[in-house]
Amino acid sequence: MAAIITDQLRILNAKNFVNSVRDSNNSFYSFIGLPNPYDYDSNWNVTPPAPKDNGNEENDYWDTIIAVKKISNDDVRHVVRKTIWTRENVYDMYRNDISRTNVTNSSSSSSIFASNFYVVNEDYRVYICLSNGTDPEHPNGRPSLDQPTFTDLEPKAAGLSGDGYVWKYLYTIKPSEIIKFDSTNYIPVPDNWETNTNTAEVRDHAESSGQLKTITIKNRGVGLGTANVIYTNVPIKGDGTGAEASIVIGNDSKIDRIIVTNGGSGYTYGIVDYISGGLPVNTIDPSFEVIIPPKGGHGADVYNELGAFNVMVFSAIENDLENPDFILENQISRVGIVQNPTVYNSTDILTLDKGSSISAIKLTGVGFNDVSFDEDSVIEQTVGLGKTAMGRVVSYNKSTGVLKYWNDRYTHGVGYGGTISYTPKYSLDRYEFTNTPTGAGSIDIRGNDGDILLQLDTAFSGSTLQINNRTYNLGQSFVNGLANPEVQKYSGNIVYVDNRPPITRSQNQKELIKVILQF
C-alpha cells in the first residue's frame, strides 16, 4: 500500500509542540551535562558519537545532567530555512504543484518547501517570489538583479532592471527575534501569525482564497494577428469566478506578456480562454500556465505557505552568581531538552527557573580553602563497614568549601552503553554520601586518589553562606553538610539530545543554545 506523511501533518506537529511548551500544565527545560566525555569515548573531542534512543541511554543521560533551565513561552518559535537574497541568484517561484515528478524550474527541488521560493533581505524583511522571469526563452527563470526592499502590500517588481521578478512582502523579523532565533540556516516566523497585531495588515490584505496573481507564458504562439495590440478582459476559466487578464501582442505577432488584471476568487485550477478574449487562432497557438495561490491567498497563513515544520528552542546559559547551578571551569559536552521533570523526591512538576541536577557537599578541615580537586577526579567516603560512597568532581569552590559531584554509572564500573568495565578502583555497589556514617564509617572525604583528606561539614545547613561580609548563594539547600539535587533523576521525558565537542565553561562567557527540532 502506497502512503505518505504530508507536509501538513509536519506543520501541525510543529504547532502542537509550540503549544505544548506554552501549556501551563507543562514544563520544558534545556539541560547541559556530561562534564567528562572521554571516559565514554576517547574520540569525543573530534567525533562525538551519535546519541542513541532507548530507555537505557535515557537513564545514562540523566546520570550526567548537571543543570536545567526552564524554557519560557518566548524561547520557542517556528522557523523556516534561511535563503538570503543575493544578486544574480536564480530563485524559484511559488507553485502549488511541485512534486517528485514535477520539480521546481530553478533548483530542481521535488518539494516547494525545499526550494528557494522566498528570501530574506539585508534588513531582515521576508518576501515570497511570485514570478522569477520564467518564459519560453528562460524556462528555468532568470537571475534576480533587484533586491526587494519595499513593504507595500501589493506584489510588485523590486526595481527597474526588468529582471522579471515579482515579490510579495510578508513580514519583518524583529531585532529581539534576530538575537534569539536567527541562525546560519534558519530564520524565525512571527509568533501567533493568525492573531499577531504586527502582522495584521499583511494578513488582512491577503487575497481571498483562490485569487489569481501569476500566469506564465509557456509558448508565445505564431502569427497572432496585428502586432502591438493589447487584448483586455481575457477570461480565466476554471472552478473559480471573475479572473481576467490582459494579453500584449509584440511587434512579431507573438505573445509578449500576460498580466492578471482581476484575480477573481475560488480557483483551484484555471485556463486562459484567449479565444473568447478575441485572439486570432493561427498556425501555432499560444499556451499559458495559471499559478494557483495557497489557501487563503499569499500572506494569509505563513506557516503553511513557507512550510514551518521546524521549531527552534532558545536557551541562554549564563554565569549567575546568585544561582550557581551552571558550574564553571569544567566541561560540558551534551545539551538537550526534557519535558516535565519533577522536583527532587517528589511527583510535582518542576517549575524553578533553574535547577541543579547534581549533589553537593560542604567541606571543612585544615586547608579546605587552599586545596584543589581535579575536575572529574573521584572522591570517596567510607559510609560503613565495607561500604564506600563515590562520586566524581564537577566543581569545587575554595571560598565556600562546596564541592559538586556527579555519580554516574561509569563511576561504578559500568561503561558507556551498559557494558561492565570494572576495575578495583570502582565499586559496583552504589552508596550515597552521608553525614551519619555507621560501623566503621567516617565523615572524612578523600579525593584525588587519596591525596586530599577533608571532612564533611555536618554543622552547616542552609542555602547561603556569609564570608567576610559577603553573602554567597550556594544554589542548593544544605542539611548538615549535604545538598540533594533540585531535580529528580529519571523523571519526565528527554525529547532531544545533542552530543557535541566539549566546551570548558568560564566566568566571562555564556552559551547560547539554539536547538532545531524538525517535524
Backbone torsions as a table, in degrees:
resi	resn	phi	psi	omega
1	MET	NA	128.5	178.8
2	ALA	-87.3	132.0	-179.0
3	ALA	-148.6	165.9	-178.8
4	ILE	-149.3	141.4	168.7
5	ILE	-88.6	117.5	-171.9
6	THR	-80.2	161.4	175.4
7	ASP	-61.0	-31.3	-179.3
8	GLN	-64.5	-34.1	176.6
9	LEU	-68.7	-38.9	178.3
10	ARG	-64.1	-41.8	178.0
11	ILE	-64.8	-41.1	178.1
12	LEU	-62.5	-41.7	179.4
13	ASN	-64.1	-37.6	177.2
14	ALA	-64.6	-43.3	177.8
15	LYS	-62.1	-41.5	-179.2
16	ASN	-64.5	-36.6	179.0
17	PHE	-66.9	-45.4	178.8
18	VAL	-58.9	-44.2	179.1
19	ASN	-64.6	-34.4	179.3
20	SER	-66.2	-40.8	178.2
21	VAL	-61.9	-36.5	-175.5
22	ARG	-88.6	-3.0	177.3
23	ASP	-72.0	125.6	-177.0
24	SER	-63.7	-14.6	177.9
25	ASN	-82.9	-6.8	-178.2
26	ASN	-114.0	155.8	170.7
27	SER	-135.0	115.6	175.7
28	PHE	-105.6	138.8	-179.1
29	TYR	-131.1	141.5	164.2
30	SER	-84.9	155.0	177.3
31	PHE	-139.6	156.0	171.3
32	ILE	-121.9	152.9	-178.2
33	GLY	-171.5	-169.7	-179.7
34	LEU	54.3	74.2	-176.9
35	PRO	-67.6	-24.9	178.7
36	ASN	-132.7	93.9	-176.1
37	PRO	-78.1	-12.5	-171.4
38	TYR	-71.0	-23.9	174.1
39	ASP	-67.8	-22.5	-179.8
40	TYR	-88.9	-40.1	-176.5
41	ASP	-157.3	118.5	-175.9
42	SER	-67.2	-18.0	-179.2
43	ASN	-98.8	12.8	-172.8
44	TRP	-57.5	-37.7	-176.6
45	ASN	-63.5	-28.9	-177.6
46	VAL	-95.9	-50.2	-177.6
47	THR	-135.5	86.2	177.6
48	PRO	-57.4	139.1	-178.8
49	PRO	-68.9	150.2	176.7
50	ALA	-67.9	135.7	177.8
51	PRO	-61.3	152.8	177.1
52	LYS	-111.0	155.6	-173.1
53	ASP	-120.4	91.0	172.7
54	ASN	-159.5	174.1	-176.0
55	GLY	-63.4	-38.7	179.9
56	ASN	-63.7	-43.4	-180.0
57	GLU	-66.9	-37.6	179.2
58	GLU	-61.5	-39.9	176.6
59	ASN	-63.3	-39.0	178.3
60	ASP	-66.0	-39.1	176.9
61	TYR	-58.9	-43.7	-180.0
62	TRP	-63.0	-38.7	-179.8
63	ASP	-59.0	-26.8	-171.9
64	THR	-110.5	3.9	177.2
65	ILE	-71.0	133.7	178.9
66	ILE	-93.8	-49.9	-176.4
67	ALA	-156.2	160.3	-179.6
68	VAL	-126.9	153.0	175.9
69	LYS	-134.4	135.0	-174.9
70	LYS	-69.1	138.7	175.7
71	ILE	-93.6	118.6	-177.1
72	SER	-88.6	174.1	178.5
73	ASN	-58.8	-32.8	-177.7
74	ASP	-86.5	4.7	-178.6
75	ASP	-101.5	9.9	-177.4
76	VAL	-136.7	135.8	-178.9
77	ARG	-147.3	150.1	164.9
78	HIS	-68.7	138.5	176.4
79	VAL	-133.4	157.0	176.5
80	VAL	-130.9	165.6	-179.2
81	ARG	-57.2	146.3	-178.6
82	LYS	-94.5	118.1	175.3
83	THR	-123.1	106.4	-177.6
84	ILE	-85.0	129.5	176.9
85	TRP	-62.7	129.3	178.7
86	THR	-134.1	129.6	-178.3
87	ARG	-55.3	135.7	177.2
88	GLU	76.0	3.0	168.6
89	ASN	-73.3	148.3	174.6
90	VAL	-99.6	121.7	-177.4
91	TYR	-105.5	154.0	173.4
92	ASP	-76.1	163.5	174.6
93	MET	-113.9	154.6	-178.9
94	TYR	-64.2	132.4	171.6
95	ARG	-143.2	150.6	-178.8
96	ASN	-102.3	9.5	-174.0
97	ASP	-123.1	22.9	-177.8
98	ILE	-79.2	135.0	179.8
99	SER	-156.7	-177.3	-179.9
100	ARG	-67.3	-18.9	177.1
101	THR	-102.2	0.0	179.3
102	ASN	-147.3	77.3	-173.2
103	VAL	-77.4	163.9	178.8
104	THR	-66.4	150.2	-172.2
105	ASN	-74.7	-23.4	-178.2
106	SER	-95.5	-58.4	-174.0
107	SER	-93.7	-3.5	-179.0
108	SER	57.3	38.1	178.1
109	SER	-84.2	143.1	-179.5
110	SER	-89.9	-0.6	175.4
111	SER	-136.4	136.4	179.8
112	ILE	-60.4	-32.0	-176.9
113	PHE	-77.1	-12.5	175.0
114	ALA	-94.2	-2.9	-177.0
115	SER	-96.7	174.5	-178.4
116	ASN	-102.4	68.6	-175.4
117	PHE	-101.7	4.3	173.6
118	TYR	-143.9	160.6	-177.3
119	VAL	-139.8	160.4	168.3
120	VAL	-117.3	132.0	-177.4
121	ASN	-91.3	-174.5	-174.8
122	GLU	-69.3	-15.3	177.3
123	ASP	-100.9	15.9	179.1
124	TYR	61.1	34.4	170.5
125	ARG	-97.6	140.3	-174.1
126	VAL	-110.4	133.2	-177.8
127	TYR	-131.4	146.8	172.8
128	ILE	-104.0	141.7	-178.5
129	CYS	-90.2	116.2	178.1
130	LEU	-92.5	-23.3	176.0
131	SER	-150.4	133.5	-179.6
132	ASN	-114.3	25.8	177.8
133	GLY	80.5	14.6	178.4
134	THR	-62.7	130.3	174.0
135	ASP	-158.3	179.0	-176.9
136	PRO	-58.4	-30.7	-179.6
137	GLU	-84.4	-18.3	-179.3
138	HIS	-132.8	67.4	-174.8
139	PRO	-64.0	-19.3	179.8
140	ASN	-104.4	14.4	-178.9
141	GLY	87.9	175.5	-177.5
142	ARG	-124.9	161.8	176.1
143	PRO	-62.4	141.3	177.1
144	SER	-85.7	125.8	-175.3
145	LEU	-109.9	-20.8	-176.7
146	ASP	-117.1	120.1	177.8
147	GLN	-71.1	128.1	175.6
148	PRO	-70.7	133.4	179.3
149	THR	-134.3	-10.1	-173.7
150	PHE	-74.2	161.3	173.7
151	THR	-121.6	17.1	175.1
152	ASP	-60.6	151.3	-176.2
153	LEU	-84.0	-23.1	178.9
154	GLU	-86.8	140.2	176.5
155	PRO	-61.7	145.5	177.8
156	LYS	-165.3	172.8	174.6
157	ALA	-71.7	154.9	-176.5
158	ALA	-86.6	-18.8	-176.8
159	GLY	-161.6	-156.7	-173.9
160	LEU	-111.4	12.1	-175.7
161	SER	-73.0	-21.4	-176.0
162	GLY	74.0	30.4	-178.1
163	ASP	-73.1	-6.3	176.7
164	GLY	87.7	0.6	-177.5
165	TYR	-85.1	140.5	171.3
166	VAL	-124.9	126.1	-175.9
167	TRP	-115.7	150.2	174.8
168	LYS	-120.2	119.6	178.1
169	TYR	-70.8	134.1	-179.8
170	LEU	-111.3	-55.9	-178.0
171	TYR	-166.0	167.6	175.3
172	THR	-116.2	132.3	179.4
173	ILE	-76.6	126.8	-177.6
174	LYS	-74.1	150.7	179.8
175	PRO	-54.0	-40.3	-179.9
176	SER	-64.4	-31.6	178.7
177	GLU	-79.2	-28.4	176.5
178	ILE	-63.1	-44.2	-178.5
179	ILE	-60.9	-44.2	-174.6
180	LYS	-84.8	-42.6	-163.5
181	PHE	-119.2	-3.6	174.1
182	ASP	-79.5	138.2	179.1
183	SER	-145.3	-177.5	-179.0
184	THR	-61.5	-36.8	-171.7
185	ASN	-115.2	-6.6	-174.2
186	TYR	-138.1	151.9	171.8
187	ILE	-127.2	150.8	-179.9
188	PRO	-80.2	155.6	171.1
189	VAL	-104.4	141.6	-179.3
190	PRO	-52.3	143.8	-178.9
191	ASP	-72.1	144.5	174.6
192	ASN	48.2	56.3	-175.5
193	TRP	-52.9	-39.7	-174.6
194	GLU	-64.7	-25.3	-175.9
195	THR	-126.0	-1.2	-176.0
196	ASN	-67.4	121.6	-177.9
197	THR	-66.8	-26.2	179.6
198	ASN	-71.3	-20.1	-179.7
199	THR	-110.5	5.8	-174.5
200	ALA	-60.3	-39.2	-176.3
201	GLU	-63.7	-44.6	178.1
202	VAL	-67.1	-45.0	-178.4
203	ARG	-62.6	-45.0	-177.9
204	ASP	-70.6	-23.9	179.8
205	HIS	-86.7	-5.1	-179.7
206	ALA	-56.7	142.8	-179.9
207	GLU	-63.6	155.5	174.3
208	SER	-64.5	156.8	-176.3
209	SER	-56.8	129.0	177.6
210	GLY	81.6	14.9	176.7
211	GLN	-82.8	125.1	-173.8
212	LEU	-80.1	145.2	177.7
213	LYS	-128.4	-28.3	-169.4
214	THR	-134.6	134.2	171.1
215	ILE	-133.8	131.3	178.2
216	THR	-105.6	155.3	177.4
217	ILE	-95.9	123.2	177.1
218	LYS	-95.6	-35.4	178.6
219	ASN	-143.1	129.8	-175.3
220	ARG	-80.1	-10.9	-177.7
221	GLY	73.6	175.2	-179.2
222	VAL	-140.6	138.1	173.6
223	GLY	66.1	47.6	-176.0
224	LEU	-92.9	54.1	172.4
225	GLY	76.5	-149.2	-174.3
226	THR	-68.9	136.9	179.6
227	ALA	-72.8	157.4	174.3
228	ASN	56.2	49.6	178.5
229	VAL	-121.4	145.2	176.3
230	ILE	-113.1	124.3	175.7
231	TYR	-99.7	121.0	-177.2
232	THR	-106.0	164.8	176.9
233	ASN	57.4	34.6	176.4
234	VAL	-72.8	121.7	-173.7
235	PRO	-75.6	147.1	172.0
236	ILE	-105.8	112.8	-179.3
237	LYS	-89.2	155.9	179.4
238	GLY	158.0	-154.0	-179.0
239	ASP	-92.6	0.4	174.0
240	GLY	-101.6	-172.5	-178.5
241	THR	-138.6	150.2	166.9
242	GLY	88.8	-6.8	-176.1
243	ALA	-78.3	138.0	178.5
244	GLU	-141.2	160.4	179.5
245	ALA	-140.4	161.8	170.0
246	SER	-111.6	134.8	-179.5
247	ILE	-114.6	127.4	-179.3
248	VAL	-103.9	123.9	176.2
249	ILE	-92.8	130.4	-179.0
250	GLY	-80.9	-176.9	-178.0
251	ASN	-75.0	-4.1	176.6
252	ASP	-103.7	13.5	179.8
253	SER	61.6	30.9	172.8
254	LYS	-118.2	165.9	177.1
255	ILE	-65.5	124.5	176.3
256	ASP	-92.3	-46.3	177.4
257	ARG	-163.2	160.8	176.4
258	ILE	-130.2	136.3	-174.4
259	ILE	-128.7	128.5	175.4
260	VAL	-73.9	120.6	-180.0
261	THR	-104.1	-20.0	175.4
262	ASN	-145.7	115.5	-174.7
263	GLY	-75.6	-16.1	-178.4
264	GLY	62.0	-153.1	178.8
265	SER	-162.4	159.0	172.0
266	GLY	78.8	17.8	-177.4
267	TYR	-88.4	129.4	165.5
268	THR	-112.7	-8.3	168.7
269	TYR	-157.4	157.6	-179.0
270	GLY	-155.1	150.9	179.2
271	ILE	-133.9	132.6	177.6
272	VAL	-76.9	114.5	-179.4
273	ASP	-91.0	73.3	-174.4
274	TYR	-70.3	-22.9	178.3
275	ILE	-67.5	-47.6	176.0
276	SER	-64.5	-23.4	178.2
277	GLY	-78.5	-6.2	173.9
278	GLY	102.7	0.3	179.5
279	LEU	-70.2	135.0	176.5
280	PRO	-71.4	145.2	178.8
281	VAL	-95.5	133.4	-177.7
282	ASN	-137.5	-152.0	-172.5
283	THR	-57.0	-50.6	-179.1
284	ILE	-123.4	115.6	-180.0
285	ASP	-77.9	151.8	175.4
286	PRO	-75.9	164.6	173.5
287	SER	-140.5	148.6	-175.4
288	PHE	-133.6	163.3	173.6
289	GLU	-129.9	121.8	179.5
290	VAL	-89.1	123.4	-178.8
291	ILE	-91.9	124.0	-178.3
292	ILE	-89.9	128.5	-179.3
293	PRO	-76.0	170.1	176.6
294	PRO	-69.4	166.1	178.8
295	LYS	-56.4	133.3	179.5
296	GLY	82.7	-10.7	-179.1
297	GLY	92.7	164.7	-178.9
298	HIS	-65.2	124.4	179.8
299	GLY	97.3	-6.2	-179.4
300	ALA	-73.0	-41.2	-178.4
301	ASP	-146.1	94.5	-174.9
302	VAL	-71.2	-21.7	176.8
303	TYR	-62.3	-46.0	178.3
304	ASN	-76.1	-35.5	-176.0
305	GLU	-69.2	-38.5	-177.4
306	LEU	-98.4	-7.3	-179.9
307	GLY	75.7	56.8	-176.3
308	ALA	-85.0	68.9	177.2
309	PHE	-102.7	15.6	171.9
310	ASN	-115.0	146.8	178.8
311	VAL	-127.4	136.2	174.8
312	MET	-107.6	134.2	174.6
313	VAL	-112.6	127.1	-176.4
314	PHE	-109.2	139.8	175.8
315	SER	-149.7	129.9	178.2
316	ALA	-105.9	116.9	178.4
317	ILE	-96.2	105.9	-176.8
318	GLU	-110.2	160.9	179.2
319	ASN	-90.5	97.4	-173.3
320	ASP	-102.4	108.5	-178.9
321	LEU	-66.8	-20.5	-179.9
322	GLU	-82.3	-15.6	179.1
323	ASN	-150.7	80.4	-169.4
324	PRO	-80.9	50.7	177.7
325	ASP	-71.8	-31.0	-178.0
326	PHE	-93.8	104.0	-169.3
327	ILE	-66.0	161.0	177.7
328	LEU	-115.4	165.3	174.7
329	GLU	74.7	-36.3	179.1
330	ASN	-85.4	177.7	-176.0
331	GLN	-96.5	160.5	163.4
332	ILE	-129.5	141.8	-178.6
333	SER	-140.1	15.4	177.6
334	ARG	-149.3	135.2	172.4
335	VAL	-129.2	159.4	-179.7
336	GLY	-171.7	-174.0	179.9
337	ILE	-133.0	134.9	178.2
338	VAL	-127.1	138.1	179.2
339	GLN	-101.5	130.2	172.6
340	ASN	54.0	50.3	168.7
341	PRO	-66.9	157.8	-177.9
342	THR	-109.2	165.3	175.7
343	VAL	-66.2	146.3	-178.9
344	TYR	-53.4	132.3	176.6
345	ASN	57.6	35.9	-178.9
346	SER	-151.5	163.7	174.0
347	THR	-100.7	2.0	178.5
348	ASP	-73.3	135.1	178.5
349	ILE	-67.5	135.7	-178.4
350	LEU	-65.8	137.6	177.1
351	THR	-128.3	-1.4	178.7
352	LEU	-57.9	149.5	175.5
353	ASP	-66.5	-38.7	177.4
354	LYS	-136.9	152.5	179.2
355	GLY	-152.2	142.2	177.2
356	SER	-87.7	139.7	178.7
357	SER	-110.3	9.3	179.7
358	ILE	-122.3	161.4	-179.9
359	SER	-89.0	165.9	-179.5
360	ALA	-142.5	154.2	179.4
361	ILE	-128.9	135.0	172.5
362	LYS	-95.4	118.5	-175.6
363	LEU	-103.0	153.6	174.5
364	THR	-145.2	176.7	-179.4
365	GLY	124.8	172.6	-176.5
366	VAL	-62.1	121.1	175.1
367	GLY	76.6	19.8	-176.4
368	PHE	-63.1	-26.2	-179.6
369	ASN	-94.3	11.8	176.3
370	ASP	-115.5	-26.3	-174.6
371	VAL	-76.0	162.4	176.5
372	SER	-129.9	125.1	173.1
373	PHE	-90.6	129.7	176.4
374	ASP	-68.1	132.3	176.4
375	GLU	-57.5	136.9	176.8
376	ASP	75.1	0.7	174.8
377	SER	-74.7	161.5	-175.1
378	VAL	-89.5	135.1	170.2
379	ILE	-111.1	151.5	-176.1
380	GLU	-138.1	152.6	170.6
381	GLN	-143.9	130.0	174.1
382	THR	-79.1	110.9	-174.2
383	VAL	-99.0	-6.9	178.6
384	GLY	-179.7	177.2	-178.8
385	LEU	-61.1	115.4	178.7
386	GLY	72.0	15.0	-177.8
387	LYS	-122.2	124.0	-177.7
388	THR	-126.4	122.4	172.3
389	ALA	-83.8	143.2	-176.1
390	MET	-137.2	154.1	174.7
391	GLY	-160.8	169.5	178.2
392	ARG	-120.2	137.3	-171.8
393	VAL	-70.6	126.1	171.4
394	VAL	-95.2	-45.2	177.9
395	SER	-158.9	155.7	175.7
396	TYR	-139.6	126.4	178.6
397	ASN	-101.0	111.1	-177.6
398	LYS	-64.7	-30.8	-177.3
399	SER	-69.8	-42.4	-175.6
400	THR	-97.5	-17.8	-175.4
401	GLY	74.9	17.2	-179.5
402	VAL	-91.6	122.3	176.9
403	LEU	-112.2	124.6	176.4
404	LYS	-102.8	139.0	-175.4
405	TYR	-140.2	158.2	173.6
406	TRP	-117.6	156.2	-171.2
407	ASN	-137.6	67.5	-176.5
408	ASP	-84.7	173.9	-176.9
409	ARG	-65.2	-28.9	-179.5
410	TYR	-63.1	-34.5	178.2
411	THR	-58.7	-24.2	-177.1
412	HIS	-109.5	26.1	170.0
413	GLY	89.0	7.5	178.0
414	VAL	-105.2	118.7	-175.7
415	GLY	-80.0	176.9	-179.2
416	TYR	-59.2	130.0	-179.5
417	GLY	88.6	1.5	174.1
418	GLY	98.2	2.2	179.8
419	THR	-78.1	152.8	179.5
420	ILE	-85.5	125.1	177.4
421	SER	-130.8	52.3	-172.5
422	TYR	-69.5	134.6	169.4
423	THR	-130.1	160.2	-177.9
424	PRO	-57.0	-23.4	-178.1
425	LYS	-68.1	-26.6	-173.8
426	TYR	-101.6	159.2	175.7
427	SER	-115.8	125.7	178.8
428	LEU	-67.8	-27.4	175.3
429	ASP	-79.9	142.1	-177.7
430	ARG	-108.2	118.8	177.8
431	TYR	-120.6	148.1	178.9
432	GLU	-92.2	149.3	174.1
433	PHE	-63.9	147.8	-173.4
434	THR	-140.9	150.7	172.7
435	ASN	-99.2	5.9	176.6
436	THR	-135.2	68.0	179.8
437	PRO	-63.4	154.4	-179.3
438	THR	-118.9	163.0	176.1
439	GLY	57.8	-122.8	-179.0
440	ALA	-90.4	22.3	-179.4
441	GLY	-73.7	171.4	-176.2
442	SER	-151.1	154.3	173.5
443	ILE	-87.1	4.3	177.5
444	ASP	-68.5	140.1	174.6
445	ILE	-117.3	122.7	178.4
446	ARG	-106.7	142.1	179.2
447	GLY	-143.9	170.6	-178.9
448	ASN	51.9	52.9	178.9
449	ASP	58.7	36.0	176.3
450	GLY	88.1	-0.9	-177.9
451	ASP	-71.3	-22.7	-178.1
452	ILE	-116.5	132.6	177.3
453	LEU	-130.1	112.9	176.5
454	LEU	-131.7	177.5	-178.1
455	GLN	-119.8	152.0	173.1
456	LEU	-70.4	128.8	-177.7
457	ASP	-83.0	82.4	-175.7
458	THR	-70.2	-9.6	-179.8
459	ALA	-87.4	-6.4	-174.8
460	PHE	-100.5	131.3	171.3
461	SER	-139.9	147.9	179.1
462	GLY	129.3	-179.5	-178.4
463	SER	-119.9	-0.6	176.0
464	THR	-131.8	162.6	-177.7
465	LEU	-143.7	131.4	178.0
466	GLN	-97.7	121.2	177.1
467	ILE	-136.6	118.1	178.1
468	ASN	51.6	50.9	177.5
469	ASN	64.1	15.9	175.7
470	ARG	-115.8	135.6	178.5
471	THR	-96.8	124.0	176.5
472	TYR	-102.3	123.9	172.7
473	ASN	-87.7	120.9	-172.9
474	LEU	-87.4	-12.6	175.9
475	GLY	82.4	-15.5	178.7
476	GLN	-139.4	158.5	-178.8
477	SER	-96.6	121.8	-178.0
478	PHE	-97.0	142.5	172.6
479	VAL	-128.6	112.8	-179.4
480	ASN	50.6	44.5	172.2
481	GLY	92.3	-8.0	-178.2
482	LEU	-120.1	141.5	176.1
483	ALA	-126.7	128.2	175.9
484	ASN	-81.5	162.5	172.1
485	PRO	-61.3	162.9	174.1
486	GLU	-93.4	-11.6	-177.1
487	VAL	-117.7	137.5	178.5
488	GLN	-80.2	121.5	177.5
489	LYS	-62.5	150.5	174.7
490	TYR	66.7	15.7	178.8
491	SER	-99.1	163.9	178.5
492	GLY	66.3	-164.1	-177.8
493	ASN	-128.6	121.2	174.1
494	ILE	-80.3	116.0	-172.7
495	VAL	-105.8	-9.6	179.7
496	TYR	-153.6	137.3	177.5
497	VAL	-139.4	136.1	178.2
498	ASP	-134.8	113.8	172.4
499	ASN	-86.4	130.7	-176.3
500	ARG	-141.0	161.8	178.0
501	PRO	-57.0	144.6	-173.9
502	PRO	-60.3	141.0	173.9
503	ILE	-119.4	127.4	176.2
504	THR	-89.3	119.0	-177.7
505	ARG	-81.4	139.1	178.0
506	SER	-136.1	168.6	-173.5
507	GLN	-62.8	-32.7	-172.8
508	ASN	-96.1	24.1	179.2
509	GLN	-138.2	163.3	170.7
510	LYS	-143.2	154.4	-179.2
511	GLU	-107.1	128.5	173.5
512	LEU	-100.3	109.4	-177.6
513	ILE	-95.9	123.1	177.0
514	LYS	-123.2	109.9	-176.5
515	VAL	-104.4	128.1	176.0
516	ILE	-101.0	119.9	175.2
517	LEU	-104.4	122.4	-176.8
518	GLN	-105.7	125.5	-177.4
519	PHE	-108.2	NA	NA
